[in-house]
Amino acid sequence: MDPAGLTEYGQREQTRRDHLRLAAGYRGWKSALADSTAMKELEQFLLDRAIEHDSPTLLFNLAREYLMAAKVLRRGVLILAKMVGTARKAAADLTSQFVGHLLTTEVRADLERMLVVDAGLGKTRLEWLVTPARDASTTSVKTEIDKLTWLRAIDAHQMDVSVLPNERRRFLAQVARRSTNQGLGWRKERKFPILLALAVPTPADQRVGLAEQLARPRRQMVAVVL
């Protein structure tokens, strides 16, 4: 066969599809139709990962790796990106369901107050809570104790959010720290799980609960002052 003939190979779309199917079958790969078992399993895989990680890029790459490991031909990029978006939304909805029993009318009101500027502080409670102590002075110690007192006043230490995976709690707490009041306001109902993850201590992972974070530097500063 004249090698020059290869320049015309694959010009027909039907040829490309047929030969891709034959080559994939030879290597043990399979196609994934929209309603196939492989795609449904991928949807569940993405949801499980989205509960732990919210990064679209990470989820997209995890989906690619999953398909490669399962020897499933990847769908179009746009289809995969849409699946990632759906998984992230489902993870957010599931998060709200996990902590829904904690979000009583009183708790919602307390969390809303975290976003209101306090006249005495000159800032919102959220900004006040996430501002770290700058030194071990008596003033700083008192401020940290005031934070713990305020959190205990809203019974944050009695709430249990351990039903959320550790990575999910870390992610939500980080969102709370870097979000503006306006940004959290746009999230509407979804702002409450975010604020809970920041404020509620969790014995399983002390790095998540703000009350636990505040307790450690307070003890350290008290030791220095004494």
Secondary structure per residue as TSV (DSSP state, phi and psi in degrees):
chain	resnum	aa	ss	phi	psi
A	1	M	-	360.0	134.9
A	2	D	-	-69.9	119.5
A	3	P	G	-54.8	-27.0
A	4	A	G	-61.8	-23.0
A	5	G	G	-66.6	-19.8
A	6	L	G	-67.9	-19.5
A	7	T	G	-64.3	-22.8
A	8	E	G	-98.6	-1.4
A	9	Y	T	-69.0	138.7
A	10	G	T	80.1	10.8
A	11	Q	-	-71.8	-28.7
A	12	R	S	-84.1	129.0
A	13	E	H	-60.7	-37.9
A	14	Q	H	-61.7	-38.8
A	15	T	H	-62.8	-44.4
A	16	R	H	-61.6	-44.2
A	17	R	H	-64.4	-46.7
A	18	D	H	-63.3	-43.6
A	19	H	H	-72.4	-32.6
A	20	L	H	-63.7	-42.8
A	21	R	H	-62.5	-43.2
A	22	L	H	-66.5	-42.8
A	23	A	H	-66.6	-41.0
A	24	A	H	-64.3	-42.8
A	25	G	H	-63.1	-37.8
A	26	Y	H	-63.2	-36.9
A	27	R	T	-91.0	2.4
A	28	G	T	85.6	15.5
A	29	W	-	-92.6	159.3
A	30	K	B	-135.5	154.3
A	31	S	-	-81.1	160.2
A	32	A	-	-125.9	105.3
A	33	L	-	-77.5	163.5
A	34	A	T	-56.5	-39.0
A	35	D	T	-104.7	19.6
A	36	S	S	-77.4	162.3
A	37	T	H	-61.3	-37.9
A	38	A	H	-60.4	-41.1
A	39	M	H	-73.4	-34.8
A	40	K	H	-66.4	-38.0
A	41	E	H	-67.2	-36.0
A	42	L	H	-65.6	-39.7
A	43	E	H	-59.1	-44.5
A	44	Q	H	-67.1	-40.0
A	45	F	H	-59.9	-44.9
A	46	L	H	-66.2	-38.1
A	47	L	H	-63.7	-44.7
A	48	D	H	-61.0	-40.1
A	49	R	H	-74.0	-35.6
A	50	A	H	-66.4	-26.9
A	51	I	H	-64.7	-32.6
A	52	E	H	-92.7	-34.8
A	53	H	-	-134.0	136.7
A	54	D	-	-107.0	-3.5
A	55	S	-	-67.7	120.1
A	56	P	H	-60.3	-40.4
A	57	T	H	-63.9	-45.0
A	58	L	H	-62.0	-45.4
A	59	L	H	-63.8	-38.8
A	60	F	H	-62.5	-45.9
A	61	N	H	-66.6	-36.8
A	62	L	H	-64.5	-37.1
A	63	A	H	-65.3	-41.5
A	64	R	H	-61.7	-45.4
A	65	E	H	-64.6	-37.1
A	66	Y	H	-63.1	-45.4
A	67	L	H	-65.2	-39.2
A	68	M	H	-64.7	-42.5
A	69	A	H	-65.3	-33.3
A	70	A	T	-87.8	0.0
A	71	K	T	55.5	49.3
A	72	V	B	-113.8	128.6
A	73	L	-	-63.3	129.2
A	74	R	-	-66.6	136.5
A	75	R	-	-71.6	177.6
A	76	G	-	-59.5	155.1
A	77	V	H	-58.5	-42.8
A	78	L	H	-64.5	-38.3
A	79	I	H	-65.1	-43.1
A	80	L	H	-66.3	-39.7
A	81	A	H	-64.4	-38.9
A	82	K	H	-64.4	-39.0
A	83	M	H	-64.2	-38.2
A	84	V	H	-63.1	-44.9
A	85	G	H	-61.3	-40.9
A	86	T	H	-64.5	-40.4
A	87	A	H	-65.5	-40.0
A	88	R	H	-64.6	-41.6
A	89	K	H	-65.4	-43.0
A	90	A	H	-63.0	-37.6
A	91	A	H	-65.4	-39.1
A	92	A	H	-66.1	-41.4
A	93	D	H	-64.3	-40.5
A	94	L	H	-66.5	-36.9
A	95	T	H	-60.6	-44.2
A	96	S	H	-62.4	-36.2
A	97	Q	H	-68.0	-39.0
A	98	F	H	-59.5	-41.2
A	99	V	H	-104.7	7.2
A	100	G	G	-57.7	-35.7
A	101	H	G	-67.3	-19.9
A	102	L	G	-85.3	-22.3
A	103	L	-	-86.3	67.2
A	104	T	-	-72.6	171.2
A	105	T	H	-59.2	-39.6
A	106	E	H	-67.0	-43.7
A	107	V	H	-64.8	-41.3
A	108	R	H	-60.8	-40.3
A	109	A	H	-64.8	-40.9
A	110	D	H	-63.2	-42.8
A	111	L	H	-68.2	-36.2
A	112	E	H	-61.3	-36.4
A	113	R	H	-65.3	-21.5
A	114	M	T	-66.3	-20.1
A	115	L	T	-101.0	2.1
A	116	V	S	-98.1	135.7
A	117	V	E	-66.4	124.7
A	118	D	E	-88.8	126.8
A	119	A	T	-61.1	-39.2
A	120	G	T	-69.8	-33.7
A	121	L	T	-87.1	-28.5
A	122	G	T	77.1	15.3
A	123	K	E	-158.9	172.9
A	124	T	E	-76.1	157.6
A	125	R	H	-61.2	-36.6
A	126	L	H	-61.0	-48.5
A	127	E	H	-62.1	-39.6
A	128	W	H	-63.9	-42.5
A	129	L	H	-68.7	-36.7
A	130	V	H	-89.4	-4.4
A	131	T	S	-77.7	117.1
A	132	P	-	-74.2	157.8
A	133	A	-	-67.3	137.3
A	134	R	-	-89.1	-24.4
A	135	D	S	-154.2	-172.0
A	136	A	-	-106.8	29.9
A	137	S	-	-73.3	162.6
A	138	T	H	-62.3	-32.6
A	139	T	H	-64.5	-43.0
A	140	S	H	-65.9	-40.7
A	141	V	H	-60.6	-45.3
A	142	K	H	-61.9	-40.6
A	143	T	H	-62.3	-43.6
A	144	E	H	-65.7	-37.4
A	145	I	H	-66.0	-39.4
A	146	D	H	-61.1	-37.5
A	147	K	H	-64.6	-46.0
A	148	L	H	-62.0	-40.2
A	149	T	H	-62.5	-41.9
A	150	W	H	-65.9	-42.5
A	151	L	H	-64.0	-38.9
A	152	R	H	-69.3	-29.8
A	153	A	H	-65.3	-27.6
A	154	I	T	-98.7	13.2
A	155	D	T	61.4	31.4
A	156	A	G	-62.4	-33.3
A	157	H	G	-72.1	-13.0
A	158	Q	G	-98.9	-4.1
A	159	M	-	-90.6	143.5
A	160	D	-	-118.0	112.4
A	161	V	-	-113.9	23.3
A	162	S	T	-66.8	-11.6
A	163	V	T	-65.7	-21.9
A	164	L	S	-82.1	137.2
A	165	P	-	-57.8	149.0
A	166	N	H	-54.4	-44.9
A	167	E	H	-63.6	-35.3
A	168	R	H	-66.9	-41.6
A	169	R	H	-65.0	-41.0
A	170	R	H	-61.8	-44.1
A	171	F	H	-61.7	-46.9
A	172	L	H	-63.5	-40.2
A	173	A	H	-64.0	-38.8
A	174	Q	H	-65.6	-38.5
A	175	V	H	-60.9	-43.3
A	176	A	H	-62.2	-40.2
A	177	R	H	-67.8	-35.7
A	178	R	H	-100.4	-0.6
A	179	S	-	-89.3	150.4
A	180	T	-	-87.8	165.2
A	181	N	H	-58.4	-41.1
A	182	Q	H	-65.1	-41.8
A	183	G	H	-62.0	-42.4
A	184	L	H	-68.5	-34.2
A	185	G	H	-61.6	-37.9
A	186	W	H	-64.3	-25.6
A	187	R	T	-76.6	-11.5
A	188	K	G	53.4	-119.9
A	189	E	G	-64.1	-26.2
A	190	R	G	-76.6	-4.8
A	191	K	H	-74.7	-25.3
A	192	F	H	-67.2	-46.9
A	193	P	H	-59.9	-33.2
A	194	I	H	-64.8	-46.4
A	195	L	H	-69.5	-34.1
A	196	L	H	-63.0	-44.7
A	197	A	H	-61.3	-30.3
A	198	L	H	-76.4	-41.6
A	199	A	H	-89.9	-29.6
A	200	V	S	-87.8	127.3
A	201	P	-	-73.9	143.4
A	202	T	-	-128.1	115.8
A	203	P	T	-55.9	-32.3
A	204	A	T	-69.3	-25.3
A	205	D	-	-150.9	94.5
A	206	Q	T	-68.6	-14.9
A	207	R	T	-73.7	-13.6
A	208	V	T	-87.9	-50.9
A	209	G	-	-70.6	130.5
A	210	L	H	-65.3	-36.8
A	211	A	H	-60.7	-38.9
A	212	E	H	-70.4	-36.1
A	213	Q	H	-64.1	-38.2
A	214	L	H	-73.0	-31.7
A	215	A	H	-65.2	-39.2
A	216	R	H	-64.6	-52.9
A	217	P	H	-63.3	-30.4
A	218	R	H	-63.3	-45.7
A	219	R	H	-63.8	-39.4
A	220	Q	H	-64.7	-41.9
A	221	M	H	-70.6	-36.9
A	222	V	H	-60.5	-42.0
A	223	A	H	-62.5	-40.5
A	224	V	H	-66.3	-45.1
A	225	V	H	-63.7	-43.5
A	226	L	-	-67.2	360.0
